[in-house]
Amino acid sequence: MAIVAFLLLPVVTMLLYGMDRTEDWLTRAPRPPRHARGRHLRLIHGGRRQAAPAAQGTPETETEAA
């Protein structure tokens, strides 16, 4: 009976270790999403102000339409 206990000891040790790691993995806090990690858009300063007059019509588009 002692021989069986000594043979099962490594199996039980690995099972307990694996269950401990699994429990830690399931109960840890979630990571932030990948798209939220320090990647920022590089916007052109004043881009909106320059685009608004172009939407009203420029002389180039009026001459092409005529």
PyMOL commands that set and color helices and strands:
alter all, ss='L'
color gray80, all
select helices_A, chain A and resi 2-27+34-36+47-56+59-65
alter helices_A, ss='H'
color red, helices_A
deselect
rebuild
show_as cartoon
